């Protein structure tokens, strides 16, 4: 379908729900633990989540385990250790978690700590707060026993030095692949995690959508869990993940909900955004939906023994 036709079709609301739900009508997916995670690295990372389930872990344990895999991989240029730095050559990390009780924790602009997702979980579980940033987040992490280390690898430093010669602005789809993870355990409870090094060569101090509850991640245990990747600024401005959850609450199918949230971004950009945003949604009944603005987007779904990579084509 051409872009113009698509926009025409969407204007008449083909993706709208057949019924408006008040509250939740979704049957809970039980005894069928699941994981949905963004990008091809999600496929390998999901294995750590499946292992967490096998060891008796719940959805939060599994989501955290998945997120820690790319965080701990020095060859991964967009998450955790080895992430591309900001314009000053500093690796600054954003992450958040949200569990089935509606509790949430987050860290932003965190430096020198390899696993921001685990620090975010500590913020959720061991403080009265939701979000810690920068130096305060680092001090908190150290006080909780997290080791400090230099996160700038030779590979990332070389890329930054090359970039400095031209200072060409990098769009997020060129340089970063956030991992968002949605998990549902055997009780049917939902949780999620999201972690990234953000927009490569960003301004020092920039924070994206990934640590913002409701933007990069949102979990409502009655309805579903949603996470995203792509240009964080646009996701923050549309409170993206919360919006997709609320659309599912109203009865939108998970994919239709993701598409509806993206249509608002498309509209704001006069039908022609030149960046990527992709959503993944896991509804309470175990139904998965995704959508992305442009090009294509890959995500991994693990269900029981199966763990498979899927591709979604861009809406435009
Ligand atoms: N979506 C990740 C970021 O914009 O930082």
Boltz pocket constraint, residues with backbone or C-beta under 6 A from the ligand:
constraints:
  - pocket:
      binder: B
      contacts: [[A, 172], [A, 178], [A, 196], [A, 197], [A, 198], [A, 199], [A, 207], [A, 208], [A, 209], [A, 210], [A, 228], [A, 229], [A, 230], [A, 231], [A, 232], [A, 233]]
      max_distance: 6.0
